[in-house]
């Protein structure tokens, strides 16, 4: 069964705007990770947030984690055309944290 | 640094043929993962290895699928016999330790006719 569910499934915005993607999950986690996938390529790790962390930043990326609501969000600020990709959240369960369960992804399109 | 290397990048073959996908993980990484990605089912974990030993193969769909890791620098995923429903993109990924990010190859796009 799917552990992570992203919302929205697709998002289209203008270059320079901020993009927010959400992820909900069902069971307790060790950590949650966000990945990006460009068309025809493999997934690229963006950021990892542990269950005892609430917010993390990396460049133009900001990730929040609310374990009480079992949800996370990824914010990309000042979007660029190169940010066009699919974004996936992946959860690592407490038992067997090396095993990730991926959501279906959000398809982000940045219009110039 | 070389990332995870998968071969071939594309494979087209007829139903019933044996298919072998190959993966070279990042040197020094203890974990190796095989995933399958389809539009319908998304990204599914098939099997993963720790120090060359298969740990969890619960995602392998059928006995037609098998995976091996004869040494720390090489793994194969084999499908025999192949079926059209096996058509998908197959990814290999590796990570250094548990709880660490995974590094993905660019995948093998498999088409079974």
Interface residues (C-beta under 8 A of the other chain):
Chain A: X2 X30 X31 X33 X35 X40 X41 X42 X43 X44 X45 X48 X88 X92 X96 X97 X98 X99 X100 X101 X102 X103 X104 X105
Chain B: X4 X31 X42 X43 X45 X48 X50 X56 X91 X93 X95 X97 X98 X99 X100 X101 X102 X103 X104 X105 X106 X107
